[in-house]
């Protein structure tokens, strides 16, 4: 019997391949009620990794608004609102935070005509 703790091998917990894409995000923390911004490093329909200047705690519940790239929406960019839970936070140099979040709910938003 092989145990991943003993062999030092990390198990992949993602469900689906992440698309490396940098898109701006609006982030609202349900814990603090504060709204901030950031940008994605990569994402798929079940998770996102993003960077922000605001401290967000592991376990926080977030509401994230962003444009899904065409690679995830069958050819057309789409505005979405995601409800997600923070599973990991990485502190970066310069006061930036890397945030990994698991998406629980994804709601497509209507296009606003210009």
Buried (B, 14 or more C-beta within 10 A) or exposed (E): EEEEEEEEEEEEEEEEEBBEBEBEBEBBBEEEEEEBEBEBBBBBBBBBBBBBEBBBEEEBBBBBBBBBBEBBBEEEEBBBBBBBBBBEBEEEEEEEBBBBBBBEEBEEEEEEEE
